[in-house]
Amino acid sequence: MQLNLQLLHVVTDMSGGAGIKNIRRAILAGGRQPEVLASFRDCRCKASQKTIRQALIGHYRPKYLFTLQQAMPLYYCPQGQVVLCDQHIERTLQ
């Protein structure tokens, strides 16, 4: 990601609660303060709040934020399809 954020180095679960789902949403909503963004860290996350705060220092340029905004639906769409597929399999097995 061109935002130059280093979260991939400190958070392994990028989609779960222990990951950065809420942090990504806060960034897209206009959040830029690393201290505030790091406070969204889930308590199950192995990285400390201080480590995440340091990883959130980056370049919040509009063109990079636009790219992140465009990528979010593309990231969640396949996950939604997997859920629908799992539900169909469950119904079929019953």
Secondary structure per residue as TSV (DSSP state, phi and psi in degrees):
chain	resnum	aa	ss	phi	psi
A	1	M	-	360.0	138.0
A	2	Q	T	-76.4	-6.1
A	3	L	T	-68.8	-12.6
A	4	N	-	65.0	27.2
A	5	L	-	-83.3	147.0
A	6	Q	-	-108.1	29.7
A	7	L	G	-65.6	-30.4
A	8	L	G	-61.5	-23.0
A	9	H	G	-79.8	-20.2
A	10	V	T	-118.2	-16.0
A	11	V	-	-125.4	120.4
A	12	T	S	-91.0	-29.5
A	13	D	-	-96.9	92.1
A	14	M	S	-74.8	-16.2
A	15	S	S	-108.6	-21.4
A	16	G	S	-83.4	-179.4
A	17	G	T	-62.6	-35.3
A	18	A	T	-76.5	-10.1
A	19	G	T	-86.8	-140.2
A	20	I	T	-121.7	23.0
A	21	K	H	-52.8	-49.2
A	22	N	H	-70.3	-31.6
A	23	I	H	-66.8	-43.9
A	24	R	H	-59.6	-44.6
A	25	R	H	-62.4	-40.4
A	26	A	H	-65.7	-39.2
A	27	I	H	-62.2	-44.7
A	28	L	H	-68.5	-24.2
A	29	A	T	-84.5	-0.8
A	30	G	T	113.6	-3.1
A	31	G	-	-68.0	134.8
A	32	R	-	-134.6	-16.2
A	33	Q	-	-77.2	114.6
A	34	P	H	-54.6	-35.0
A	35	E	H	-63.6	-44.0
A	36	V	H	-70.0	-46.1
A	37	L	H	-61.2	-41.9
A	38	A	H	-65.5	-23.2
A	39	S	T	-68.2	-14.5
A	40	F	T	-81.3	-1.8
A	41	R	-	-59.4	135.4
A	42	D	-	-76.1	143.0
A	43	C	T	-63.8	-18.5
A	44	R	T	-81.2	-9.7
A	45	C	-	-68.7	132.5
A	46	K	S	-71.3	-32.2
A	47	A	S	-72.6	140.2
A	48	S	-	-71.8	163.0
A	49	Q	H	-62.6	-35.9
A	50	K	H	-64.0	-43.2
A	51	T	H	-63.5	-43.4
A	52	I	H	-65.7	-40.2
A	53	R	H	-57.6	-44.4
A	54	Q	H	-65.4	-34.5
A	55	A	H	-72.3	-16.8
A	56	L	T	-91.5	6.1
A	57	I	-	-85.8	116.3
A	58	G	S	-157.7	-161.9
A	59	H	-	-107.5	102.4
A	60	Y	-	-90.8	58.5
A	61	R	-	-77.5	143.5
A	62	P	H	-53.5	-40.1
A	63	K	H	-67.0	-32.1
A	64	Y	H	-75.7	-36.9
A	65	L	H	-65.3	-37.8
A	66	F	H	-62.9	-41.1
A	67	T	H	-62.5	-42.9
A	68	L	H	-62.5	-42.9
A	69	Q	H	-61.1	-40.7
A	70	Q	H	-70.4	-32.0
A	71	A	H	-76.9	-27.0
A	72	M	H	-58.5	-50.6
A	73	P	H	-62.6	-34.0
A	74	L	H	-67.6	-31.0
A	75	Y	H	-72.8	-43.5
A	76	Y	H	-82.7	-22.7
A	77	C	H	-58.8	-52.4
A	78	P	H	-60.6	-35.0
A	79	Q	H	-63.1	-39.7
A	80	G	H	-64.3	-37.6
A	81	Q	H	-66.4	-36.8
A	82	V	H	-64.3	-41.7
A	83	V	H	-61.1	-46.3
A	84	L	H	-61.3	-40.8
A	85	C	H	-63.7	-44.3
A	86	D	H	-61.1	-41.3
A	87	Q	H	-63.5	-40.7
A	88	H	H	-64.6	-42.3
A	89	I	H	-62.5	-42.5
A	90	E	H	-60.2	-46.1
A	91	R	H	-63.4	-39.6
A	92	T	H	-65.7	-40.8
A	93	L	H	-70.8	-25.4
A	94	Q	-	-76.8	360.0
